[in-house]
């Protein structure tokens, strides 16, 4: 399976990332022939978590203030409670995410990852899922929240939790393999 051969895939995460939500999609991208790269708020490494317990650390490939969405085929947003909360407070992270929508590129977010989508105003008029505690945030931001294992809306792939990872990984590889999705550009409102 080499449907992502030669494609660079950005994984945007920081301290507090849910370890399995970074590792499993990363492995799926590699197995499909893609080149995953960890983008974060700072250089060095980030601290992963297994729910609320410290897990492994992960080396950062580049800081978000030194990258451009145009250099990547797609973006993956792992969850964890702290990770997206830190990311959504960083204007470079929000701008990086918006660049993928402007270019019509696939974006995949799992668990609490859609918090960054809400912050970037990318859920208005879109159908998506997340960890249940984000339901009200998504609805208030103009999105349609659904309780499904994996939800795909024109290049936007979302899932609820680590239990959904097999379906999430399969769909993110499929959507990245398809390339540009015009539906993504419809999310840009300003």
C-alpha positions in Angstrom: 0.0 0.0 0.0 1.9 3.1 -1.3 -1.0 5.5 -2.0 0.8 8.3 -0.2 4.2 7.8 -1.7 6.3 10.9 -1.5 3.6 13.0 0.3 4.6 15.0 3.4 2.0 14.9 6.1 2.1 17.4 8.9 1.1 16.3 12.4 0.4 19.3 14.6 0.8 18.6 18.3 2.3 19.8 21.5 2.7 18.8 25.1 -0.3 16.8 26.4 -0.9 15.0 23.1 -2.8 11.7 23.5 0.1 9.4 22.6 -1.9 6.7 20.8 -3.7 9.4 18.7 -0.3 10.5 17.4 1.4 7.1 17.0 -1.4 5.1 15.2 -2.1 7.7 12.4 1.6 8.3 12.1 2.2 4.6 11.5 -0.8 4.5 9.0 0.8 7.3 7.0 4.2 5.6 7.0 2.6 2.3 5.9 0.9 4.0 3.1 4.2 5.4 1.9 3.8 9.0 3.3 6.3 11.0 5.2 4.9 12.2 8.5 6.5 15.2 10.2 5.8 16.5 13.7 5.1 20.2 13.9 4.8 21.9 17.3 4.9 25.2 19.1 8.6 24.8 19.8 11.6 22.9 18.7 12.9 19.9 20.8 10.4 17.4 21.9 6.9 17.2 23.2 5.4 15.1 26.0 2.9 12.5 25.1 0.2 11.2 27.5 -1.7 8.0 27.9 -4.9 9.6 29.1 -3.7 11.5 32.3 -0.5 9.5 32.7 2.8 10.7 31.2 3.9 8.7 28.3 6.7 8.9 25.7 8.3 12.1 24.4 8.4 12.7 20.6 11.0 14.7 18.6 9.7 17.7 16.8 10.7 18.1 13.2 9.8 21.9 13.0 8.2 24.6 14.9 4.9 25.9 13.5 6.3 29.4 13.0 8.8 28.0 10.5 6.5 25.9 8.2 3.9 26.6 5.6 0.8 24.5 4.8 1.8 24.7 1.1 4.7 22.3 1.8 2.4 19.5 3.0 -0.3 17.3 1.4 -2.4 17.1 4.5 -2.7 17.8 8.3 -3.4 15.5 11.2 -4.6 16.9 14.5 -4.2 14.3 17.3 -6.2 14.9 20.5 -5.6 14.8 24.2 -7.2 17.5 26.4 -4.2 19.8 26.9 -2.7 19.5 23.4 -5.4 21.3 21.4 -6.1 23.7 24.2 -2.5 24.9 24.0 -2.5 24.9 20.2 -5.7 27.0 19.8 -4.1 29.8 21.8 -1.2 30.1 19.3 -1.9 32.3 16.3 0.8 30.5 14.2 -0.9 27.1 14.9 -4.3 28.5 13.9 -2.9 30.2 10.8 -1.1 27.0 9.8 -4.4 25.0 10.1 -6.3 27.6 8.0 -3.7 27.3 5.3 -4.8 23.7 4.7 -8.4 24.7 4.2 -7.4 27.6 1.9 -5.5 25.1 -0.2 -8.3 22.5 -0.2 -6.1 19.9 1.5 -7.3 17.1 3.7 -7.4 17.6 7.5 -8.0 14.8 10.0 -8.8 15.5 13.7 -9.6 13.1 16.5 -11.0 13.3 20.0 -10.3 16.9 21.3 -8.4 17.8 18.2 -11.4 19.6 16.7 -11.0 22.4 19.3 -8.4 23.8 17.0 -10.9 23.7 14.1 -13.4 25.6 16.2 -10.8 28.2 17.1 -9.9 28.7 13.4 -13.6 29.0 12.5 -13.4 26.0 10.2 -16.5 24.0 11.4 -19.3 26.4 10.2 -21.6 24.5 7.9 -19.5 21.3 8.3 -20.6 17.9 9.6 -18.1 16.4 12.1 -17.6 14.4 15.3 -15.3 14.6 18.3 -15.0 13.7 21.9 -18.6 14.2 23.2 -17.6 17.2 25.5 -16.8 19.3 22.4 -20.4 18.9 21.0 -21.6 22.2 22.3 -18.5 24.1 21.1 -18.9 22.6 17.6 -22.6 23.5 17.5 -22.0 27.0 18.8 -19.3 27.4 16.0 -21.9 26.5 13.4 -21.0 22.9 12.8 -23.2 19.8 12.8 -22.0 17.4 15.5 -22.7 13.7 15.0 -21.9 10.6 17.2 -20.2 8.4 14.7 -17.0 6.3 14.7 -15.6 8.3 11.8 -17.2 11.2 9.9 -15.9 12.5 6.5 -17.1 15.8 5.0 -15.3 16.6 1.8 -11.7 16.2 3.0 -12.4 16.8 6.7 -12.0 13.5 8.7 -13.0 13.4 12.3 -13.4 10.7 15.0 -14.4 10.6 18.7 -11.7 8.8 20.7 -8.9 6.2 20.6 -11.4 3.4 20.1 -12.1 4.8 16.7 -8.5 4.8 15.5 -8.8 1.9 13.0 -11.6 3.6 11.1 -10.0 7.1 11.5 -6.6 5.9 10.1 -8.2 4.2 7.2 -10.3 7.2 6.2 -7.4 9.7 6.7 -5.2 7.7 4.3 -8.0 7.5 1.8 -8.8 11.2 1.9 -5.1 12.2 1.7 -4.7 9.8 -1.3 -7.6 11.6 -3.1 -5.8 14.9 -2.8 -7.4 18.3 -3.0 -11.0 18.7 -1.8 -12.9 21.8 -3.0 -15.3 21.4 0.0 -12.4 22.4 2.3 -12.1 25.9 0.7 -15.8 26.5 1.4 -14.9 26.7 5.2 -12.9 29.9 4.7 -15.2 32.7 5.8 -12.7 35.5 6.3 
